Amino acid sequence: MEDIQLIALIRDGNAEAFGQVIERYQSPIGAYLYRLTGEYETARDLTQDTFIQAYQSLRKNKHEIQLKAWLYGIATNKALQYRRHKKIITFVPFDDGPNVDLPDDKNQPDNLAEKIMIEAAMLKVPEVQRVCMMLHFVEGFKYREIAQTLGISEDAVRMRVARGSEEFRKVYPQGGMA
């Protein structure tokens, strides 16, 4: 069933349709939040909070939405909110956490030392750029989708990805994500 059909069913009061949304997006949202926080339990809690907010908002909000981008936007806001409260957001792009299904990544290095170097380099990229880079390079979002997810312009996304890639290359010259 397409996302747009699921949204219509949810808005009509069909809670089972939201179960399908959870089945479809729980693992990718959880992996994304794990990469942002670096903490499995925190990612699980934030994932749950994301879906609770999504369910409540979908029932009230009658605007047309792109479900995937909208859910990632909620998840991003939850992670940033958590960071403001806990002051500990990290980037864990290449290591599995317990029971977290990370998406396959063709660019994932095989060498543990290289993974650690990439992670350390990514942590040096400013957070707003790092989030855009992660959504683009790791999650596979197009610039338009990132713009919608974060509530910024497509040009701002393009600039953040370019500047973030440039910053990454300064601290990790052996390769890059671009």
C-alpha positions, 0 to 999 in steps of 0.5 A, spaced: 500 500 500 502 506 498 504 512 503 498 516 501 493 511 502 496 509 508 495 516 510 488 517 508 486 510 512 489 513 518 486 520 518 479 516 517 481 512 524 484 506 522 489 504 527 492 498 523 494 502 517 499 506 522 501 499 524 504 498 517 507 505 517 511 503 523 513 496 520 515 500 514 519 506 517 521 503 524 528 500 522 530 506 518 528 511 523 531 507 528 538 506 525 538 514 523 537 516 530 542 511 532 547 514 528 545 521 531 545 519 538 550 513 538 546 510 543 541 504 542 536 505 548 536 513 546 535 511 539 529 506 541 526 511 545 526 517 540 524 512 535 518 511 539 517 518 541 517 520 533 511 515 531 507 517 537 508 524 535 507 522 528 500 518 529 497 524 533 499 529 528 497 525 522 490 525 525 489 532 526 493 535 520 489 535 514 495 537 509 498 533 504 505 530 506 511 526 503 510 521 509 518 519 509 521 526 509 515 528 514 517 522 519 525 524 518 523 531 520 520 529 526 526 524 528 531 529 526 527 534 531 527 529 536 534 528 536 536 535 536 531 536 542 534 530 546 541 534 544 539 540 547 537 537 553 543 532 554 548 535 550 551 529 547 549 528 540 554 524 536 555 521 529 555 513 528 555 512 521 558 505 520 557 501 526 551 497 528 548 498 535 545 492 538 539 490 534 539 496 529 538 494 522 542 499 518 541 500 511 546 497 506 552 502 504 556 500 498 561 506 500 562 502 507 569 501 508 571 494 510 577 496 515 575 498 522 581 503 523 578 507 516 571 506 519 574 510 526 577 515 522 571 517 518 567 517 524 572 522 527 572 526 521 565 526 521 564 529 528 568 535 526 563 537 520 558 542 523 552 539 525 547 542 520 552 540 515 553 533 518 545 532 518 544 534 511 550 529 509 547 524 513 540 524 510 543 525 503 549 520 503 547 515 508 539 515 507 539 516 500 535 523 500 534 527 494 536 535 496 528 536 495 526 531 500 532 534 505 529 541 504 522 538 506 524 534 512 528 540 515 524 546 513 529 549 509 530 551 502 533 546 497 539 551 495 541 551 503 541 543 503 545 543 497 550 549 500 550 545 507 552 538 503 557 542 499 560 545 505 560 539 509 563 535 504 569 540 503 570 540 511 570 533 511 575 532 506 579 537 510 580 533 515 579 526 511 583 527 505 584 520 503 577 519 500 570 522 502 563 521 501 562 525 495 
